[in-house]
Amino acid sequence: MQYWLLKSEPDTWSWDQQVAKGESGEMWSGVRNYTARNHMRAMKLGDRAFFYHSNEGLAVVGVVEVCALSAPDPTTDDVRWDCVTVKALAPMPRPVTLKEVKANPKLAEMSLVASFRLSVQPVLLAEWKEVCRMGGMDWKTLKAV
């Protein structure tokens, strides 16, 4: 399993909207950055991602799972752009803010800190475990601890 972080502006697509999509999930469409697109192309079924509210909130608010592999993005006729489909798995018991991530020396090299503007980012297992710990979540079960 690989781990990722997906950014969304909550006034455009929020955690609550993601949860409301249920088991069918939602296509992570509209990404127009080659690196982010390539990350989605590398995703496998069952990979997990932090759902991050950008602009407003600036925090990891939940965990989603890839439930459909990369496919053409239906929001454009341009064949260069793909997207995956993700479904909500669990809310973070306590949102983990960007400020907290930046203040944690264990996360100094995390893409969220180093490549802040990228909307789809890889997350190392050690980083995943640490962010889950900070949010009061067991990284394996996704239950509050």
Sequence and secondary structure as in RCSB ss.txt:
>XXXX:A:sequence
MQYWLLKSEPDTWSWDQQVAKGESGEMWSGVRNYTARNHMRAMKLGDRAFFYHSNEGLAVVGVVEVCALSAPDPT
TDDVRWDCVTVKALAPMPRPVTLKEVKANPKLAEMSLVASFRLSVQPVLLAEWKEVCRMGGMDWKTLKAV
>XXXX:A:secstr
  EEEEEE TTTS HHHHHHTGGG EE      HHHHHHHHH  TT EEEEEE SSS EEEEEEEEEEEEEE TT
 S TT EEEEEEEEEEEEEEEEHHHHHH GGGTT HHHHTTT SEEEE HHHHHHHHHHTTB TTT  B 
